[in-house]
Amino acid sequence: MTKLKIMVVDDEKGYRDEIGEYLDGCGFDTIALGTPQDALSWLKENNADLAILDLRLPQMSGLELMKRVIA
C-alpha cells in the first residue's frame, strides 16, 4: 500500500516541524518546506497528493502558491 504524500509549507519552523511530525506519526509520507520557492523547486521533481499551506508566507501568499501549483 502506497503512503499518501503530504507537502507542508510554513515559514514558521515550529509549526512546520510539529505538523510534519504529527503526520509522519499517522503514517503519512511528509515533506516540510519553509518557503514557496522551496515548494516550487521540490515540486519540479516530485509530487504531492495533498498540500497544507500557510496563508501568510514570505514572497507570496499560500493562495498564490496554490494557484501556481495547480496551473
mmCIF file as Biopython writes it, N, C-alpha, C and O atoms, coordinates in Angstrom:
data_model
#
loop_
_atom_site.group_PDB
_atom_site.id
_atom_site.type_symbol
_atom_site.label_atom_id
_atom_site.label_alt_id
_atom_site.label_comp_id
_atom_site.label_asym_id
_atom_site.label_entity_id
_atom_site.label_seq_id
_atom_site.pdbx_PDB_ins_code
_atom_site.Cartn_x
_atom_site.Cartn_y
_atom_site.Cartn_z
_atom_site.occupancy
_atom_site.B_iso_or_equiv
_atom_site.auth_seq_id
_atom_site.auth_asym_id
_atom_site.pdbx_PDB_model_num
ATOM 1   N N  . MET A ? 1  ? 0.835  -1.173 0.000   1.0 0.0 1  A 1 
ATOM 2   C CA . MET A ? 1  ? 0.000  0.000  0.000   1.0 0.0 1  A 1 
ATOM 3   C C  . MET A ? 1  ? 0.890  1.250  0.000   1.0 0.0 1  A 1 
ATOM 4   O O  . MET A ? 1  ? 1.798  1.365  0.823   1.0 0.0 1  A 1 
ATOM 5   N N  . THR A ? 2  ? 0.629  2.180  -0.919  1.0 0.0 2  A 1 
ATOM 6   C CA . THR A ? 2  ? 1.399  3.398  -1.044  1.0 0.0 2  A 1 
ATOM 7   C C  . THR A ? 2  ? 0.948  4.432  -0.012  1.0 0.0 2  A 1 
ATOM 8   O O  . THR A ? 2  ? -0.246 4.635  0.204   1.0 0.0 2  A 1 
ATOM 9   N N  . LYS A ? 3  ? 1.920  5.074  0.613   1.0 0.0 3  A 1 
ATOM 10  C CA . LYS A ? 3  ? 1.606  6.123  1.574   1.0 0.0 3  A 1 
ATOM 11  C C  . LYS A ? 3  ? 1.190  7.395  0.840   1.0 0.0 3  A 1 
ATOM 12  O O  . LYS A ? 3  ? 1.723  7.724  -0.219  1.0 0.0 3  A 1 
ATOM 13  N N  . LEU A ? 4  ? 0.237  8.090  1.421   1.0 0.0 4  A 1 
ATOM 14  C CA . LEU A ? 4  ? -0.169 9.390  0.909   1.0 0.0 4  A 1 
ATOM 15  C C  . LEU A ? 4  ? 0.962  10.377 1.181   1.0 0.0 4  A 1 
ATOM 16  O O  . LEU A ? 4  ? 1.456  10.449 2.306   1.0 0.0 4  A 1 
ATOM 17  N N  . LYS A ? 5  ? 1.381  11.140 0.166   1.0 0.0 5  A 1 
ATOM 18  C CA . LYS A ? 5  ? 2.465  12.107 0.318   1.0 0.0 5  A 1 
ATOM 19  C C  . LYS A ? 5  ? 1.871  13.491 0.547   1.0 0.0 5  A 1 
ATOM 20  O O  . LYS A ? 5  ? 1.080  13.981 -0.259  1.0 0.0 5  A 1 
ATOM 21  N N  . ILE A ? 6  ? 2.264  14.116 1.660   1.0 0.0 6  A 1 
ATOM 22  C CA . ILE A ? 6  ? 1.733  15.422 2.041   1.0 0.0 6  A 1 
ATOM 23  C C  . ILE A ? 6  ? 2.872  16.431 2.112   1.0 0.0 6  A 1 
ATOM 24  O O  . ILE A ? 6  ? 3.891  16.195 2.760   1.0 0.0 6  A 1 
ATOM 25  N N  . MET A ? 7  ? 2.681  17.565 1.431   1.0 0.0 7  A 1 
ATOM 26  C CA . MET A ? 7  ? 3.645  18.653 1.462   1.0 0.0 7  A 1 
ATOM 27  C C  . MET A ? 7  ? 3.118  19.723 2.420   1.0 0.0 7  A 1 
ATOM 28  O O  . MET A ? 7  ? 1.993  20.201 2.271   1.0 0.0 7  A 1 
ATOM 29  N N  . VAL A ? 8  ? 3.940  20.093 3.401   1.0 0.0 8  A 1 
ATOM 30  C CA . VAL A ? 8  ? 3.591  21.137 4.363   1.0 0.0 8  A 1 
ATOM 31  C C  . VAL A ? 8  ? 4.494  22.330 4.087   1.0 0.0 8  A 1 
ATOM 32  O O  . VAL A ? 8  ? 5.718  22.198 4.074   1.0 0.0 8  A 1 
ATOM 33  N N  . VAL A ? 9  ? 3.885  23.509 3.864   1.0 0.0 9  A 1 
ATOM 34  C CA . VAL A ? 9  ? 4.668  24.714 3.617   1.0 0.0 9  A 1 
ATOM 35  C C  . VAL A ? 9  ? 4.277  25.756 4.657   1.0 0.0 9  A 1 
ATOM 36  O O  . VAL A ? 9  ? 3.142  26.232 4.683   1.0 0.0 9  A 1 
ATOM 37  N N  . ASP A ? 10 ? 5.235  26.102 5.511   1.0 0.0 10 A 1 
ATOM 38  C CA . ASP A ? 10 ? 5.019  27.103 6.549   1.0 0.0 10 A 1 
ATOM 39  C C  . ASP A ? 10 ? 6.355  27.745 6.858   1.0 0.0 10 A 1 
ATOM 40  O O  . ASP A ? 10 ? 7.354  27.044 7.021   1.0 0.0 10 A 1 
ATOM 41  N N  . ASP A ? 11 ? 6.393  29.061 6.940   1.0 0.0 11 A 1 
ATOM 42  C CA . ASP A ? 11 ? 7.646  29.754 7.204   1.0 0.0 11 A 1 
ATOM 43  C C  . ASP A ? 11 ? 8.047  29.707 8.677   1.0 0.0 11 A 1 
ATOM 44  O O  . ASP A ? 11 ? 9.182  30.042 9.014   1.0 0.0 11 A 1 
ATOM 45  N N  . GLU A ? 12 ? 7.143  29.301 9.548   1.0 0.0 12 A 1 
ATOM 46  C CA . GLU A ? 12 ? 7.473  29.179 10.963  1.0 0.0 12 A 1 
ATOM 47  C C  . GLU A ? 12 ? 7.890  27.738 11.259  1.0 0.0 12 A 1 
ATOM 48  O O  . GLU A ? 12 ? 7.075  26.816 11.243  1.0 0.0 12 A 1 
ATOM 49  N N  . LYS A ? 13 ? 9.181  27.579 11.530  1.0 0.0 13 A 1 
ATOM 50  C CA . LYS A ? 13 ? 9.767  26.243 11.686  1.0 0.0 13 A 1 
ATOM 51  C C  . LYS A ? 13 ? 9.052  25.394 12.739  1.0 0.0 13 A 1 
ATOM 52  O O  . LYS A ? 13 ? 8.860  24.196 12.532  1.0 0.0 13 A 1 
ATOM 53  N N  . GLY A ? 14 ? 8.661  25.984 13.844  1.0 0.0 14 A 1 
ATOM 54  C CA . GLY A ? 14 ? 7.983  25.223 14.899  1.0 0.0 14 A 1 
ATOM 55  C C  . GLY A ? 14 ? 6.695  24.593 14.415  1.0 0.0 14 A 1 
ATOM 56  O O  . GLY A ? 14 ? 6.448  23.410 14.651  1.0 0.0 14 A 1 
ATOM 57  N N  . TYR A ? 15 ? 5.871  25.382 13.737  1.0 0.0 15 A 1 
ATOM 58  C CA . TYR A ? 15 ? 4.607  24.853 13.208  1.0 0.0 15 A 1 
ATOM 59  C C  . TYR A ? 15 ? 4.872  23.790 12.151  1.0 0.0 15 A 1 
ATOM 60  O O  . TYR A ? 15 ? 4.270  22.716 12.161  1.0 0.0 15 A 1 
ATOM 61  N N  . ARG A ? 16 ? 5.790  24.112 11.236  1.0 0.0 16 A 1 
ATOM 62  C CA . ARG A ? 16 ? 6.126  23.200 10.135  1.0 0.0 16 A 1 
ATOM 63  C C  . ARG A ? 16 ? 6.598  21.852 10.672  1.0 0.0 16 A 1 
ATOM 64  O O  . ARG A ? 16 ? 6.142  20.805 10.212  1.0 0.0 16 A 1 
ATOM 65  N N  . ASP A ? 17 ? 7.499  21.876 11.632  1.0 0.0 17 A 1 
ATOM 66  C CA . ASP A ? 17 ? 8.028  20.637 12.193  1.0 0.0 17 A 1 
ATOM 67  C C  . ASP A ? 17 ? 6.953  19.865 12.963  1.0 0.0 17 A 1 
ATOM 68  O O  . ASP A ? 17 ? 6.865  18.641 12.862  1.0 0.0 17 A 1 
ATOM 69  N N  . GLU A ? 18 ? 6.147  20.584 13.723  1.0 0.0 18 A 1 
ATOM 70  C CA . GLU A ? 18 ? 5.113  19.917 14.517  1.0 0.0 18 A 1 
ATOM 71  C C  . GLU A ? 18 ? 4.078  19.230 13.630  1.0 0.0 18 A 1 
ATOM 72  O O  . GLU A ? 18 ? 3.688  18.091 13.888  1.0 0.0 18 A 1 
ATOM 73  N N  . ILE A ? 19 ? 3.639  19.923 12.594  1.0 0.0 19 A 1 
ATOM 74  C CA . ILE A ? 19 ? 2.667  19.329 11.668  1.0 0.0 19 A 1 
ATOM 75  C C  . ILE A ? 19 ? 3.287  18.121 10.964  1.0 0.0 19 A 1 
ATOM 76  O O  . ILE A ? 19 ? 2.658  17.068 10.862  1.0 0.0 19 A 1 
ATOM 77  N N  . GLY A ? 20 ? 4.520  18.276 10.480  1.0 0.0 20 A 1 
ATOM 78  C CA . GLY A ? 20 ? 5.207  17.178 9.797   1.0 0.0 20 A 1 
ATOM 79  C C  . GLY A ? 20 ? 5.388  15.958 10.680  1.0 0.0 20 A 1 
ATOM 80  O O  . GLY A ? 20 ? 5.161  14.832 10.239  1.0 0.0 20 A 1 
ATOM 81  N N  . GLU A ? 21 ? 5.796  16.172 11.923  1.0 0.0 21 A 1 
ATOM 82  C CA . GLU A ? 21 ? 5.984  15.051 12.848  1.0 0.0 21 A 1 
ATOM 83  C C  . GLU A ? 21 ? 4.660  14.351 13.153  1.0 0.0 21 A 1 
ATOM 84  O O  . GLU A ? 21 ? 4.603  13.124 13.233  1.0 0.0 21 A 1 
ATOM 85  N N  . TYR A ? 22 ? 3.614  15.125 13.320  1.0 0.0 22 A 1 
ATOM 86  C CA . TYR A ? 22 ? 2.297  14.530 13.593  1.0 0.0 22 A 1 
ATOM 87  C C  . TYR A ? 22 ? 1.856  13.662 12.411  1.0 0.0 22 A 1 
ATOM 88  O O  . TYR A ? 22 ? 1.410  12.529 12.592  1.0 0.0 22 A 1 
ATOM 89  N N  . LEU A ? 23 ? 1.985  14.207 11.212  1.0 0.0 23 A 1 
ATOM 90  C CA . LEU A ? 23 ? 1.561  13.457 10.026  1.0 0.0 23 A 1 
ATOM 91  C C  . LEU A ? 23 ? 2.431  12.216 9.805   1.0 0.0 23 A 1 
ATOM 92  O O  . LEU A ? 23 ? 1.923  11.161 9.426   1.0 0.0 23 A 1 
ATOM 93  N N  . ASP A ? 24 ? 3.731  12.339 10.040  1.0 0.0 24 A 1 
ATOM 94  C CA . ASP A ? 24 ? 4.616  11.166 9.953   1.0 0.0 24 A 1 
ATOM 95  C C  . ASP A ? 24 ? 4.158  10.090 10.931  1.0 0.0 24 A 1 
ATOM 96  O O  . ASP A ? 24 ? 4.116  8.907  10.591  1.0 0.0 24 A 1 
ATOM 97  N N  . GLY A ? 25 ? 3.814  10.510 12.149  1.0 0.0 25 A 1 
ATOM 98  C CA . GLY A ? 25 ? 3.347  9.570  13.170  1.0 0.0 25 A 1 
ATOM 99  C C  . GLY A ? 25 ? 2.040  8.901  12.807  1.0 0.0 25 A 1 
ATOM 100 O O  . GLY A ? 25 ? 1.740  7.810  13.292  1.0 0.0 25 A 1 
ATOM 101 N N  . CYS A ? 26 ? 1.256  9.552  11.954  1.0 0.0 26 A 1 
ATOM 102 C CA . CYS A ? 26 ? -0.012 8.973  11.487  1.0 0.0 26 A 1 
ATOM 103 C C  . CYS A ? 26 ? 0.194  8.050  10.286  1.0 0.0 26 A 1 
ATOM 104 O O  . CYS A ? 26 ? -0.760 7.466  9.772   1.0 0.0 26 A 1 
ATOM 105 N N  . GLY A ? 27 ? 1.446  7.924  9.844   1.0 0.0 27 A 1 
ATOM 106 C CA . GLY A ? 27 ? 1.741  7.008  8.746   1.0 0.0 27 A 1 
ATOM 107 C C  . GLY A ? 27 ? 1.809  7.639  7.371   1.0 0.0 27 A 1 
ATOM 108 O O  . GLY A ? 27 ? 1.865  6.927  6.368   1.0 0.0 27 A 1 
ATOM 109 N N  . PHE A ? 28 ? 1.804  8.973  7.302   1.0 0.0 28 A 1 
ATOM 110 C CA . PHE A ? 28 ? 1.900  9.643  6.003   1.0 0.0 28 A 1 
ATOM 111 C C  . PHE A ? 28 ? 3.355  9.913  5.672   1.0 0.0 28 A 1 
ATOM 112 O O  . PHE A ? 28 ? 4.202  9.985  6.563   1.0 0.0 28 A 1 
ATOM 113 N N  . ASP A ? 29 ? 3.640  10.060 4.390   1.0 0.0 29 A 1 
ATOM 114 C CA . ASP A ? 29 ? 4.958  10.452 3.911   1.0 0.0 29 A 1 
ATOM 115 C C  . ASP A ? 29 ? 4.908  11.968 3.759   1.0 0.0 29 A 1 
ATOM 116 O O  . ASP A ? 29 ? 4.189  12.473 2.896   1.0 0.0 29 A 1 
ATOM 117 N N  . THR A ? 30 ? 5.656  12.703 4.578   1.0 0.0 30 A 1 
ATOM 118 C CA . THR A ? 30 ? 5.555  14.161 4.551   1.0 0.0 30 A 1 
ATOM 119 C C  . THR A ? 30 ? 6.874  14.811 4.166   1.0 0.0 30 A 1 
ATOM 120 O O  . THR A ? 30 ? 7.957  14.280 4.414   1.0 0.0 30 A 1 
ATOM 121 N N  . ILE A ? 31 ? 6.742  15.975 3.553   1.0 0.0 31 A 1 
ATOM 122 C CA . ILE A ? 31 ? 7.870  16.850 3.279   1.0 0.0 31 A 1 
ATOM 123 C C  . ILE A ? 31 ? 7.482  18.211 3.839   1.0 0.0 31 A 1 
ATOM 124 O O  . ILE A ? 31 ? 6.405  18.721 3.532   1.0 0.0 31 A 1 
ATOM 125 N N  . ALA A ? 32 ? 8.339  18.797 4.649   1.0 0.0 32 A 1 
ATOM 126 C CA . ALA A ? 32 ? 8.071  20.092 5.268   1.0 0.0 32 A 1 
ATOM 127 C C  . ALA A ? 32 ? 9.038  21.120 4.697   1.0 0.0 32 A 1 
ATOM 128 O O  . ALA A ? 32 ? 10.256 20.950 4.763   1.0 0.0 32 A 1 
ATOM 129 N N  . LEU A ? 33 ? 8.478  22.189 4.136   1.0 0.0 33 A 1 
ATOM 130 C CA . LEU A ? 33 ? 9.278  23.213 3.467   1.0 0.0 33 A 1 
ATOM 131 C C  . LEU A ? 33 ? 8.949  24.587 4.031   1.0 0.0 33 A 1 
ATOM 132 O O  . LEU A ? 33 ? 7.835  24.820 4.499   1.0 0.0 33 A 1 
ATOM 133 N N  . GLY A ? 34 ? 9.932  25.509 3.985   1.0 0.0 34 A 1 
ATOM 134 C CA . GLY A ? 34 ? 9.769  26.796 4.642   1.0 0.0 34 A 1 
ATOM 135 C C  . GLY A ? 34 ? 9.381  27.964 3.763   1.0 0.0 34 A 1 
ATOM 136 O O  . GLY A ? 34 ? 8.938  28.993 4.274   1.0 0.0 34 A 1 
ATOM 137 N N  . THR A ? 35 ? 9.537  27.835 2.441   1.0 0.0 35 A 1 
ATOM 138 C CA . THR A ? 35 ? 9.205  28.958 1.563   1.0 0.0 35 A 1 
ATOM 139 C C  . THR A ? 35 ? 8.459  28.465 0.325   1.0 0.0 35 A 1 
ATOM 140 O O  . THR A ? 35 ? 8.567  27.296 -0.044  1.0 0.0 35 A 1 
ATOM 141 N N  . PRO A ? 36 ? 7.703  29.355 -0.313  1.0 0.0 36 A 1 
ATOM 142 C CA . PRO A ? 36 ? 7.047  28.978 -1.566  1.0 0.0 36 A 1 
ATOM 143 C C  . PRO A ? 36 ? 8.061  28.552 -2.634  1.0 0.0 36 A 1 
ATOM 144 O O  . PRO A ? 36 ? 7.795  27.638 -3.414  1.0 0.0 36 A 1 
ATOM 145 N N  . GLN A ? 37 ? 9.213  29.212 -2.667  1.0 0.0 37 A 1 
ATOM 146 C CA . GLN A ? 37 ? 10.229 28.854 -3.660  1.0 0.0 37 A 1 
ATOM 147 C C  . GLN A ? 37 ? 10.759 27.453 -3.424  1.0 0.0 37 A 1 
ATOM 148 O O  . GLN A ? 37 ? 11.002 26.711 -4.375  1.0 0.0 37 A 1 
ATOM 149 N N  . ASP A ? 38 ? 10.942 27.079 -2.147  1.0 0.0 38 A 1 
ATOM 150 C CA . ASP A ? 38 ? 11.359 25.707 -1.837  1.0 0.0 38 A 1 
ATOM 151 C C  . ASP A ? 38 ? 10.321 24.713 -2.321  1.0 0.0 38 A 1 
ATOM 152 O O  . ASP A ? 38 ? 10.664 23.667 -2.872  1.0 0.0 38 A 1 
ATOM 153 N N  . ALA A ? 39 ? 9.057  25.034 -2.118  1.0 0.0 39 A 1 
ATOM 154 C CA . ALA A ? 39 ? 7.970  24.142 -2.534  1.0 0.0 39 A 1 
ATOM 155 C C  . ALA A ? 39 ? 7.942  23.992 -4.051  1.0 0.0 39 A 1 
ATOM 156 O O  . ALA A ? 39 ? 7.824  22.879 -4.564  1.0 0.0 39 A 1 
ATOM 157 N N  . LEU A ? 40 ? 8.050  25.113 -4.772  1.0 0.0 40 A 1 
ATOM 158 C CA . LEU A ? 40 ? 8.017  25.048 -6.234  1.0 0.0 40 A 1 
ATOM 159 C C  . LEU A ? 40 ? 9.213  24.272 -6.783  1.0 0.0 40 A 1 
ATOM 160 O O  . LEU A ? 40 ? 9.074  23.506 -7.736  1.0 0.0 40 A 1 
ATOM 161 N N  . SER A ? 41 ? 10.374 24.468 -6.189  1.0 0.0 41 A 1 
ATOM 162 C CA . SER A ? 41 ? 11.568 23.716 -6.617  1.0 0.0 41 A 1 
ATOM 163 C C  . SER A ? 41 ? 11.393 22.226 -6.363  1.0 0.0 41 A 1 
ATOM 164 O O  . SER A ? 41 ? 11.708 21.403 -7.222  1.0 0.0 41 A 1 
ATOM 165 N N  . TRP A ? 42 ? 10.888 21.880 -5.173  1.0 0.0 42 A 1 
ATOM 166 C CA . TRP A ? 42 ? 10.681 20.477 -4.825  1.0 0.0 42 A 1 
ATOM 167 C C  . TRP A ? 42 ? 9.677  19.823 -5.775  1.0 0.0 42 A 1 
ATOM 168 O O  . TRP A ? 42 ? 9.848  18.673 -6.177  1.0 0.0 42 A 1 
ATOM 169 N N  . LEU A ? 43 ? 8.635  20.567 -6.127  1.0 0.0 43 A 1 
ATOM 170 C CA . LEU A ? 43 ? 7.588  20.024 -6.997  1.0 0.0 43 A 1 
ATOM 171 C C  . LEU A ? 43 ? 8.035  19.816 -8.444  1.0 0.0 43 A 1 
ATOM 172 O O  . LEU A ? 43 ? 7.366  19.110 -9.198  1.0 0.0 43 A 1 
ATOM 173 N N  . LYS A ? 44 ? 9.147  20.415 -8.838  1.0 0.0 44 A 1 
ATOM 174 C CA . LYS A ? 44 ? 9.663  20.192 -10.192 1.0 0.0 44 A 1 
ATOM 175 C C  . LYS A ? 44 ? 10.075 18.738 -10.397 1.0 0.0 44 A 1 
ATOM 176 O O  . LYS A ? 44 ? 10.004 18.218 -11.511 1.0 0.0 44 A 1 
ATOM 177 N N  . GLU A ? 45 ? 10.513 18.075 -9.302  1.0 0.0 45 A 1 
ATOM 178 C CA . GLU A ? 45 ? 10.990 16.696 -9.419  1.0 0.0 45 A 1 
ATOM 179 C C  . GLU A ? 45 ? 10.168 15.697 -8.611  1.0 0.0 45 A 1 
ATOM 180 O O  . GLU A ? 45 ? 10.442 14.497 -8.651  1.0 0.0 45 A 1 
ATOM 181 N N  . ASN A ? 46 ? 9.174  16.173 -7.885  1.0 0.0 46 A 1 
ATOM 182 C CA . ASN A ? 46 ? 8.374  15.326 -7.013  1.0 0.0 46 A 1 
ATOM 183 C C  . ASN A ? 46 ? 6.909  15.696 -7.157  1.0 0.0 46 A 1 
ATOM 184 O O  . ASN A ? 46 ? 6.562  16.670 -7.826  1.0 0.0 46 A 1 
ATOM 185 N N  . ASN A ? 47 ? 6.060  14.912 -6.524  1.0 0.0 47 A 1 
ATOM 186 C CA . ASN A ? 47 ? 4.649  15.269 -6.492  1.0 0.0 47 A 1 
ATOM 187 C C  . ASN A ? 47 ? 4.114  15.033 -5.088  1.0 0.0 47 A 1 
ATOM 188 O O  . ASN A ? 47 ? 4.701  14.307 -4.286  1.0 0.0 47 A 1 
ATOM 189 N N  . ALA A ? 48 ? 2.993  15.662 -4.823  1.0 0.0 48 A 1 
ATOM 190 C CA . ALA A ? 48 ? 2.342  15.511 -3.529  1.0 0.0 48 A 1 
ATOM 191 C C  . ALA A ? 48 ? 0.871  15.211 -3.771  1.0 0.0 48 A 1 
ATOM 192 O O  . ALA A ? 48 ? 0.269  15.718 -4.717  1.0 0.0 48 A 1 
ATOM 193 N N  . ASP A ? 49 ? 0.305  14.389 -2.912  1.0 0.0 49 A 1 
ATOM 194 C CA . ASP A ? 49 ? -1.115 14.082 -3.001  1.0 0.0 49 A 1 
ATOM 195 C C  . ASP A ? 49 ? -1.958 15.164 -2.330  1.0 0.0 49 A 1 
ATOM 196 O O  . ASP A ? 49 ? -3.123 15.367 -2.672  1.0 0.0 49 A 1 
ATOM 197 N N  . LEU A ? 50 ? -1.341 15.856 -1.363  1.0 0.0 50 A 1 
ATOM 198 C CA . LEU A ? 50 ? -2.038 16.870 -0.580  1.0 0.0 50 A 1 
ATOM 199 C C  . LEU A ? 50 ? -1.039 17.931 -0.173  1.0 0.0 50 A 1 
ATOM 200 O O  . LEU A ? 50 ? 0.115  17.620 0.124   1.0 0.0 50 A 1 
ATOM 201 N N  . ALA A ? 51 ? -1.474 19.188 -0.156  1.0 0.0 51 A 1 
ATOM 202 C CA . ALA A ? 51 ? -0.609 20.280 0.299   1.0 0.0 51 A 1 
ATOM 203 C C  . ALA A ? 51 ? -1.305 21.027 1.427   1.0 0.0 51 A 1 
ATOM 204 O O  . ALA A ? 51 ? -2.479 21.382 1.324   1.0 0.0 51 A 1 
ATOM 205 N N  . ILE A ? 52 ? -0.570 21.257 2.494   1.0 0.0 52 A 1 
ATOM 206 C CA . ILE A ? 52 ? -1.038 22.084 3.607   1.0 0.0 52 A 1 
ATOM 207 C C  . ILE A ? 52 ? -0.195 23.350 3.557   1.0 0.0 52 A 1 
ATOM 208 O O  . ILE A ? 52 ? 1.017  23.309 3.771   1.0 0.0 52 A 1 
ATOM 209 N N  . LEU A ? 53 ? -0.850 24.483 3.271   1.0 0.0 53 A 1 
ATOM 210 C CA . LEU A ? 53 ? -0.138 25.726 3.033   1.0 0.0 53 A 1 
ATOM 211 C C  . LEU A ? 53 ? -0.522 26.788 4.046   1.0 0.0 53 A 1 
ATOM 212 O O  . LEU A ? 53 ? -1.703 27.005 4.317   1.0 0.0 53 A 1 
ATOM 213 N N  . ASP A ? 54 ? 0.478  27.445 4.600   1.0 0.0 54 A 1 
ATOM 214 C CA . ASP A ? 54 ? 0.248  28.629 5.414   1.0 0.0 54 A 1 
ATOM 215 C C  . ASP A ? 54 ? -0.230 29.729 4.471   1.0 0.0 54 A 1 
ATOM 216 O O  . ASP A ? 54 ? 0.320  29.881 3.381   1.0 0.0 54 A 1 
ATOM 217 N N  . LEU A ? 55 ? -1.233 30.489 4.864   1.0 0.0 55 A 1 
ATOM 218 C CA . LEU A ? 55 ? -1.731 31.561 4.004   1.0 0.0 55 A 1 
ATOM 219 C C  . LEU A ? 55 ? -0.773 32.749 3.968   1.0 0.0 55 A 1 
ATOM 220 O O  . LEU A ? 55 ? -0.679 33.438 2.953   1.0 0.0 55 A 1 
ATOM 221 N N  . ARG A ? 56 ? -0.065 32.992 5.065   1.0 0.0 56 A 1 
ATOM 222 C CA . ARG A ? 56 ? 0.851  34.131 5.141   1.0 0.0 56 A 1 
ATOM 223 C C  . ARG A ? 56 ? 2.292  33.637 5.033   1.0 0.0 56 A 1 
ATOM 224 O O  . ARG A ? 56 ? 2.930  33.306 6.033   1.0 0.0 56 A 1 
ATOM 225 N N  . LEU A ? 57 ? 2.779  33.595 3.812   1.0 0.0 57 A 1 
ATOM 226 C CA . LEU A ? 57 ? 4.141  33.149 3.539   1.0 0.0 57 A 1 
ATOM 227 C C  . LEU A ? 57 ? 4.959  34.318 2.989   1.0 0.0 57 A 1 
ATOM 228 O O  . LEU A ? 57 ? 4.388  35.265 2.448   1.0 0.0 57 A 1 
ATOM 229 N N  . PRO A ? 58 ? 6.279  34.267 3.119   1.0 0.0 58 A 1 
ATOM 230 C CA . PRO A ? 58 ? 7.099  35.319 2.522   1.0 0.0 58 A 1 
ATOM 231 C C  . PRO A ? 58 ? 7.090  35.193 0.995   1.0 0.0 58 A 1 
ATOM 232 O O  . PRO A ? 58 ? 6.951  34.096 0.456   1.0 0.0 58 A 1 
ATOM 233 N N  . GLN A ? 59 ? 7.232  36.282 0.335   1.0 0.0 59 A 1 
ATOM 234 C CA . GLN A ? 59 ? 7.297  36.385 -1.125  1.0 0.0 59 A 1 
ATOM 235 C C  . GLN A ? 59 ? 5.951  36.203 -1.832  1.0 0.0 59 A 1 
ATOM 236 O O  . GLN A ? 59 ? 5.688  36.913 -2.803  1.0 0.0 59 A 1 
ATOM 237 N N  . MET A ? 60 ? 5.100  35.295 -1.393  1.0 0.0 60 A 1 
ATOM 238 C CA . MET A ? 60 ? 3.777  35.119 -1.991  1.0 0.0 60 A 1 
ATOM 239 C C  . MET A ? 60 ? 2.872  34.435 -0.973  1.0 0.0 60 A 1 
ATOM 240 O O  . MET A ? 60 ? 3.349  33.735 -0.080  1.0 0.0 60 A 1 
ATOM 241 N N  . SER A ? 61 ? 1.579  34.641 -1.111  1.0 0.0 61 A 1 
ATOM 242 C CA . SER A ? 61 ? 0.637  34.024 -0.167  1.0 0.0 61 A 1 
ATOM 243 C C  . SER A ? 61 ? 0.469  32.539 -0.473  1.0 0.0 61 A 1 
ATOM 244 O O  . SER A ? 61 ? 0.822  32.067 -1.554  1.0 0.0 61 A 1 
ATOM 245 N N  . GLY A ? 62 ? -0.068 31.825 0.487   1.0 0.0 62 A 1 
ATOM 246 C CA . GLY A ? 62 ? -0.373 30.420 0.271   1.0 0.0 62 A 1 
ATOM 247 C C  . GLY A ? 62 ? -1.374 30.224 -0.850  1.0 0.0 62 A 1 
ATOM 248 O O  . GLY A ? 62 ? -1.318 29.228 -1.571  1.0 0.0 62 A 1 
ATOM 249 N N  . LEU A ? 63 ? -2.302 31.181 -1.002  1.0 0.0 63 A 1 
ATOM 250 C CA . LEU A ? 63 ? -3.275 31.094 -2.101  1.0 0.0 63 A 1 
ATOM 251 C C  . LEU A ? 63 ? -2.593 31.252 -3.457  1.0 0.0 63 A 1 
ATOM 252 O O  . LEU A ? 63 ? -2.919 30.538 -4.406  1.0 0.0 63 A 1 
ATOM 253 N N  . GLU A ? 64 ? -1.650 32.183 -3.549  1.0 0.0 64 A 1 
ATOM 254 C CA . GLU A ? 64 ? -0.909 32.352 -4.795  1.0 0.0 64 A 1 
ATOM 255 C C  . GLU A ? 64 ? -0.079 31.115 -5.100  1.0 0.0 64 A 1 
ATOM 256 O O  . GLU A ? 64 ? -0.011 30.684 -6.251  1.0 0.0 64 A 1 
ATOM 257 N N  . LEU A ? 65 ? 0.544  30.548 -4.095  1.0 0.0 65 A 1 
ATOM 258 C CA . LEU A ? 65 ? 1.300  29.311 -4.282  1.0 0.0 65 A 1 
ATOM 259 C C  . LEU A ? 65 ? 0.387  28.196 -4.789  1.0 0.0 65 A 1 
ATOM 260 O O  . LEU A ? 65 ? 0.757  27.457 -5.702  1.0 0.0 65 A 1 
ATOM 261 N N  . MET A ? 66 ? -0.794 28.072 -4.206  1.0 0.0 66 A 1 
ATOM 262 C CA . MET A ? 66 ? -1.736 27.044 -4.655  1.0 0.0 66 A 1 
ATOM 263 C C  . MET A ? 66 ? -2.106 27.247 -6.117  1.0 0.0 66 A 1 
ATOM 264 O O  . MET A ? 66 ? -2.162 26.284 -6.882  1.0 0.0 66 A 1 
ATOM 265 N N  . LYS A ? 67 ? -2.355 28.479 -6.505  1.0 0.0 67 A 1 
ATOM 266 C CA . LYS A ? 67 ? -2.689 28.776 -7.914  1.0 0.0 67 A 1 
ATOM 267 C C  . LYS A ? 67 ? -1.563 28.373 -8.847  1.0 0.0 67 A 1 
ATOM 268 O O  . LYS A ? 67 ? -1.809 27.840 -9.929  1.0 0.0 67 A 1 
ATOM 269 N N  . ARG A ? 68 ? -0.326 28.625 -8.433  1.0 0.0 68 A 1 
ATOM 270 C CA . ARG A ? 68 ? 0.819  28.272 -9.267  1.0 0.0 68 A 1 
ATOM 271 C C  . ARG A ? 68 ? 1.022  26.765 -9.353  1.0 0.0 68 A 1 
ATOM 272 O O  . ARG A ? 68 ? 1.440  26.244 -10.387 1.0 0.0 68 A 1 
ATOM 273 N N  . VAL A ? 69 ? 0.725  26.078 -8.272  1.0 0.0 69 A 1 
ATOM 274 C CA . VAL A ? 69 ? 0.890  24.616 -8.242  1.0 0.0 69 A 1 
ATOM 275 C C  . VAL A ? 69 ? -0.131 23.944 -9.155  1.0 0.0 69 A 1 
ATOM 276 O O  . VAL A ? 69 ? 0.211  23.008 -9.878  1.0 0.0 69 A 1 
ATOM 277 N N  . ILE A ? 70 ? -1.363 24.402 -9.131  1.0 0.0 70 A 1 
ATOM 278 C CA . ILE A ? 70 ? -2.406 23.711 -9.908  1.0 0.0 70 A 1 
ATOM 279 C C  . ILE A ? 70 ? -2.507 24.212 -11.330 1.0 0.0 70 A 1 
ATOM 280 O O  . ILE A ? 70 ? -3.240 23.627 -12.128 1.0 0.0 70 A 1 
ATOM 281 N N  . ALA A ? 71 ? -1.793 25.283 -11.681 1.0 0.0 71 A 1 
ATOM 282 C CA . ALA A ? 71 ? -1.856 25.829 -13.044 1.0 0.0 71 A 1 
ATOM 283 C C  . ALA A ? 71 ? -1.140 24.938 -14.033 1.0 0.0 71 A 1 
ATOM 284 O O  . ALA A ? 71 ? -1.096 25.248 -15.224 1.0 0.0 71 A 1 
#
